[in-house]
């Protein structure tokens, strides 16, 4: 009797394990379908089609880094892998990483640290004294963002006024990033923030910038100063994917912990499409849908586009400079383009569409 009972228990346990396995298997299929749709197909042929579309719309560089190697790259005639391009506002996302590095080095307690703890001029301003690094870099602090293409110096930026209550609106422009530049410089006791970024990150992932614009006071411009080749920009995206996938140990060192970096990819209530200096595939509500009308990068809303994964992260600049990072697909896509100056001056608007481009690349269809 006892033997039969043991056999019965064993069979029941076996069936339970099989049931659990199939539940997990089918749930994975459902999750992947939800995340990717039913037609993701990353191929050389699709890369060629996407590159053709990009080149027809002012593109100059196109690169796909897939599963840890370059799958495809193509350049406008006369250009090549060593030709840099201006990132324009694509530069802004380096500030989010700078903040992560400060936390890792114990120079900043968290993203909630008050700017006024370091920029003492803000202590006596009732509207500025409680602004946090998080609010500054998610562009929800309420500070006057300044004019696109017109970058003030660090000291000029910290004197810009507050024009909205913090958390009330998303205000996109160069000023918050130059304020952050002064914050970082003071944290580093006067050291150049770009030198710090180079030493703490760029050198360790073999990322080389070709040029970086400085302001008239001799400080690196954090909103729009960088010039990189497509391959070097892709290294930045690869670094982010590695950490998000749990590979924190980069060449024998933990540069940024995953739990710190992940905070950069959560949207705010006022703008679910923007985290700490990175654009996201977030879901808008009727209350904040007008955000799409206000950004200078021609951002499209693709949350409900089934072919575009929900975990898409985007770095964007004028002229439709793009770095797409999709951790779930282990893919980094670089798209660089011309006519930046004309775009900033409002004299030209590219016909390039993020949605069309990504659908071609990921599915082969527009």
RAWO-V751083 format. One record per pair of residues at least 4 apart in sequence whose ideal C-beta (glycine too) atoms are under 7 Angstrom apart, sorted by the first residue. I is the first residue (numbers start at 1). J is the second residue. If there is no record, write none. Layout:
# RAWO-V751083
i:I j:J
i:I j:J
This chain:
# RAWO-V751083
i:1 j:5
i:2 j:6
i:3 j:7
i:4 j:8
i:5 j:9
i:6 j:10
i:7 j:11
i:8 j:12
i:9 j:13
i:10 j:14
i:11 j:15
i:12 j:16
i:13 j:17
i:14 j:18
i:15 j:19
i:16 j:20
i:17 j:21
i:18 j:22
i:19 j:23
i:20 j:24
i:21 j:25
i:22 j:26
i:23 j:27
i:24 j:28
i:25 j:29
i:26 j:30
i:27 j:31
i:28 j:32
i:29 j:33
i:30 j:34
i:31 j:35
i:32 j:36
i:33 j:38
i:35 j:309
i:35 j:310
i:35 j:328
i:36 j:40
i:36 j:309
i:37 j:306
i:37 j:307
i:39 j:307
i:39 j:363
i:40 j:362
i:40 j:363
i:41 j:46
i:41 j:363
i:41 j:364
i:42 j:46
i:42 j:66
i:42 j:329
i:42 j:331
i:42 j:362
i:43 j:47
i:44 j:48
i:44 j:72
i:45 j:49
i:45 j:364
i:46 j:50
i:46 j:360
i:46 j:361
i:46 j:364
i:47 j:51
i:47 j:64
i:47 j:71
i:47 j:72
i:47 j:361
i:48 j:52
i:49 j:53
i:49 j:360
i:49 j:364
i:50 j:54
i:50 j:357
i:50 j:360
i:50 j:361
i:51 j:55
i:51 j:62
i:51 j:74
i:52 j:56
i:53 j:57
i:53 j:356
i:53 j:357
i:53 j:360
i:54 j:59
i:54 j:62
i:54 j:335
i:54 j:352
i:54 j:357
i:55 j:59
i:55 j:76
i:57 j:350
i:57 j:351
i:57 j:352
i:58 j:319
i:58 j:337
i:58 j:338
i:58 j:339
i:58 j:350
i:58 j:352
i:59 j:335
i:59 j:337
i:60 j:75
i:60 j:76
i:60 j:79
i:60 j:85
i:60 j:336
i:60 j:337
i:60 j:338
i:61 j:75
i:61 j:79
i:61 j:85
i:61 j:230
i:61 j:334
i:61 j:336
i:62 j:73
i:62 j:74
i:62 j:334
i:62 j:335
i:63 j:70
i:63 j:73
i:63 j:230
i:63 j:231
i:63 j:234
i:63 j:334
i:64 j:71
i:64 j:72
i:64 j:331
i:64 j:333
i:65 j:70
i:65 j:71
i:65 j:234
i:65 j:237
i:65 j:238
i:65 j:331
i:65 j:332
i:66 j:71
i:66 j:330
i:66 j:331
i:67 j:330
i:73 j:81
i:73 j:230
i:75 j:79
i:75 j:80
i:75 j:83
i:79 j:83
i:81 j:229
i:81 j:231
i:82 j:229
i:83 j:229
i:84 j:210
i:84 j:211
i:84 j:227
i:84 j:228
i:84 j:229
i:85 j:227
i:85 j:336
i:86 j:227
i:86 j:340
i:87 j:91
i:87 j:226
i:87 j:227
i:87 j:228
i:87 j:317
i:87 j:321
i:88 j:224
i:88 j:317
i:88 j:318
i:88 j:319
i:88 j:321
i:88 j:340
i:89 j:223
i:89 j:224
i:89 j:297
i:89 j:316
i:89 j:317
i:89 j:318
i:90 j:315
i:90 j:316
i:90 j:317
i:90 j:321
i:90 j:323
i:91 j:222
i:91 j:223
i:91 j:224
i:91 j:225
i:91 j:226
i:92 j:177
i:92 j:223
i:92 j:277
i:93 j:277
i:93 j:278
i:93 j:315
i:94 j:98
i:94 j:197
i:94 j:226
i:95 j:99
i:95 j:137
i:95 j:177
i:95 j:180
i:95 j:222
i:95 j:277
i:96 j:100
i:96 j:137
i:96 j:264
i:96 j:276
i:96 j:277
i:96 j:278
i:97 j:101
i:97 j:201
i:98 j:102
i:98 j:184
i:98 j:193
i:98 j:197
i:99 j:103
i:99 j:108
i:99 j:111
i:99 j:133
i:99 j:137
i:99 j:276
i:100 j:104
i:100 j:256
i:100 j:260
i:100 j:261
i:101 j:105
i:101 j:200
i:101 j:201
i:101 j:256
i:102 j:107
i:102 j:108
i:102 j:184
i:102 j:187
i:103 j:108
i:103 j:110
i:103 j:260
i:104 j:256
i:104 j:257
i:104 j:260
i:107 j:187
i:108 j:113
i:108 j:133
i:108 j:187
i:109 j:113
i:111 j:132
i:111 j:133
i:111 j:134
i:111 j:263
i:111 j:276
i:112 j:132
i:112 j:134
i:113 j:117
i:113 j:132
i:113 j:133
i:114 j:130
i:114 j:131
i:114 j:132
i:115 j:119
i:115 j:122
i:115 j:131
i:115 j:132
i:115 j:133
i:115 j:136
i:115 j:183
i:116 j:120
i:116 j:122
i:116 j:123
i:116 j:128
i:116 j:129
i:118 j:183
i:118 j:186
i:118 j:187
i:119 j:158
i:119 j:182
i:119 j:183
i:119 j:186
i:121 j:158
i:122 j:128
i:122 j:129
i:123 j:129
i:125 j:129
i:127 j:162
i:128 j:162
i:131 j:135
i:131 j:136
i:131 j:141
i:131 j:166
i:132 j:136
i:133 j:137
i:134 j:138
i:134 j:276
i:135 j:140
i:135 j:141
i:135 j:166
i:136 j:141
i:136 j:176
i:136 j:179
i:136 j:180
i:137 j:176
i:137 j:180
i:137 j:276
i:137 j:277
i:138 j:268
i:138 j:274
i:138 j:275
i:138 j:276
i:139 j:145
i:139 j:170
i:139 j:171
i:139 j:172
i:139 j:176
i:139 j:274
i:140 j:166
i:140 j:167
i:140 j:170
i:140 j:268
i:140 j:270
i:141 j:166
i:141 j:176
i:142 j:162
i:142 j:163
i:142 j:164
i:142 j:165
i:142 j:166
i:142 j:168
i:143 j:160
i:143 j:162
i:143 j:175
i:143 j:176
i:143 j:179
i:144 j:160
i:144 j:161
i:144 j:163
i:144 j:175
i:145 j:171
i:145 j:172
i:145 j:173
i:145 j:175
i:145 j:176
i:146 j:150
i:146 j:152
i:146 j:160
i:146 j:173
i:146 j:174
i:146 j:175
i:147 j:173
i:148 j:173
i:148 j:296
i:148 j:344
i:149 j:344
i:151 j:174
i:151 j:178
i:151 j:215
i:151 j:221
i:151 j:223
i:151 j:224
i:152 j:156
i:152 j:157
i:152 j:174
i:152 j:175
i:152 j:178
i:153 j:157
i:153 j:178
i:153 j:215
i:153 j:216
i:153 j:217
i:153 j:219
i:154 j:158
i:154 j:178
i:154 j:181
i:154 j:182
i:154 j:185
i:154 j:217
i:154 j:219
i:155 j:182
i:155 j:217
i:157 j:175
i:157 j:178
i:157 j:179
i:157 j:182
i:158 j:179
i:158 j:182
i:160 j:175
i:164 j:168
i:164 j:169
i:164 j:171
i:167 j:270
i:169 j:270
i:170 j:270
i:170 j:271
i:170 j:274
i:170 j:291
i:172 j:294
i:172 j:295
i:172 j:296
i:174 j:178
i:174 j:223
i:174 j:224
i:175 j:179
i:176 j:180
i:177 j:181
i:177 j:222
i:177 j:223
i:178 j:182
i:178 j:222
i:178 j:223
i:179 j:183
i:180 j:184
i:180 j:222
i:181 j:185
i:181 j:193
i:181 j:219
i:181 j:222
i:182 j:186
i:183 j:187
i:184 j:188
i:184 j:193
i:185 j:190
i:185 j:191
i:185 j:193
i:185 j:219
i:188 j:193
i:188 j:196
i:191 j:195
i:191 j:196
i:192 j:196
i:192 j:220
i:193 j:197
i:193 j:220
i:194 j:198
i:194 j:212
i:194 j:220
i:195 j:199
i:196 j:200
i:197 j:201
i:197 j:202
i:198 j:202
i:198 j:203
i:199 j:203
i:201 j:205
i:201 j:255
i:202 j:207
i:202 j:209
i:204 j:250
i:204 j:251
i:204 j:253
i:204 j:255
i:205 j:235
i:205 j:239
i:205 j:250
i:206 j:235
i:207 j:232
i:207 j:235
i:207 j:236
i:208 j:232
i:209 j:226
i:209 j:227
i:209 j:228
i:209 j:232
i:210 j:227
i:210 j:228
i:210 j:229
i:211 j:227
i:212 j:220
i:212 j:225
i:212 j:226
i:213 j:221
i:213 j:225
i:214 j:218
i:214 j:219
i:214 j:220
i:214 j:221
i:215 j:219
i:215 j:221
i:220 j:225
i:221 j:225
i:228 j:232
i:228 j:233
i:230 j:234
i:230 j:334
i:230 j:336
i:231 j:235
i:233 j:323
i:233 j:334
i:234 j:238
i:234 j:332
i:234 j:334
i:235 j:239
i:236 j:240
i:236 j:323
i:237 j:241
i:237 j:323
i:237 j:325
i:237 j:332
i:238 j:242
i:238 j:332
i:239 j:243
i:239 j:250
i:240 j:244
i:240 j:325
i:241 j:245
i:241 j:325
i:241 j:327
i:241 j:330
i:241 j:332
i:242 j:247
i:242 j:250
i:243 j:247
i:243 j:248
i:243 j:256
i:243 j:258
i:243 j:261
i:244 j:258
i:244 j:261
i:244 j:262
i:244 j:327
i:245 j:327
i:246 j:258
i:248 j:254
i:248 j:257
i:248 j:258
i:249 j:253
i:249 j:254
i:250 j:255
i:256 j:260
i:256 j:261
i:258 j:262
i:263 j:276
i:264 j:275
i:264 j:276
i:264 j:277
i:264 j:278
i:265 j:275
i:265 j:278
i:265 j:280
i:265 j:313
i:266 j:275
i:267 j:271
i:267 j:272
i:267 j:273
i:267 j:274
i:267 j:275
i:267 j:280
i:267 j:282
i:268 j:274
i:270 j:288
i:271 j:288
i:271 j:291
i:272 j:282
i:272 j:283
i:272 j:284
i:273 j:279
i:273 j:280
i:273 j:282
i:273 j:284
i:273 j:291
i:273 j:299
i:274 j:279
i:274 j:280
i:275 j:280
i:278 j:313
i:278 j:315
i:279 j:299
i:279 j:314
i:279 j:316
i:280 j:313
i:281 j:302
i:281 j:303
i:281 j:308
i:281 j:310
i:281 j:312
i:282 j:303
i:283 j:303
i:284 j:288
i:284 j:289
i:284 j:291
i:284 j:301
i:290 j:294
i:291 j:295
i:292 j:299
i:292 j:301
i:295 j:299
i:296 j:318
i:297 j:316
i:297 j:317
i:297 j:318
i:298 j:320
i:298 j:349
i:298 j:350
i:299 j:316
i:300 j:353
i:300 j:354
i:300 j:355
i:302 j:308
i:302 j:354
i:302 j:355
i:305 j:355
i:307 j:359
i:307 j:362
i:307 j:363
i:308 j:312
i:308 j:358
i:309 j:326
i:309 j:328
i:309 j:329
i:311 j:326
i:311 j:327
i:311 j:328
i:312 j:324
i:312 j:326
i:313 j:325
i:314 j:322
i:314 j:324
i:315 j:323
i:316 j:321
i:316 j:322
i:317 j:321
i:318 j:340
i:318 j:343
i:318 j:344
i:319 j:337
i:319 j:338
i:319 j:339
i:319 j:340
i:319 j:343
i:319 j:350
i:320 j:337
i:320 j:350
i:320 j:352
i:321 j:336
i:321 j:337
i:322 j:335
i:323 j:334
i:324 j:333
i:324 j:358
i:325 j:332
i:326 j:331
i:333 j:361
i:335 j:357
i:337 j:350
i:337 j:352
i:339 j:343
i:339 j:348
i:339 j:350
i:340 j:344
i:341 j:345
i:342 j:347
i:342 j:348
i:343 j:348
i:343 j:349
i:343 j:350
i:352 j:357
i:353 j:357
i:354 j:358
i:355 j:359
i:356 j:360
i:356 j:366
i:357 j:361
i:358 j:362
i:359 j:363
i:359 j:365
i:359 j:366
i:360 j:364
i:360 j:365
i:360 j:366
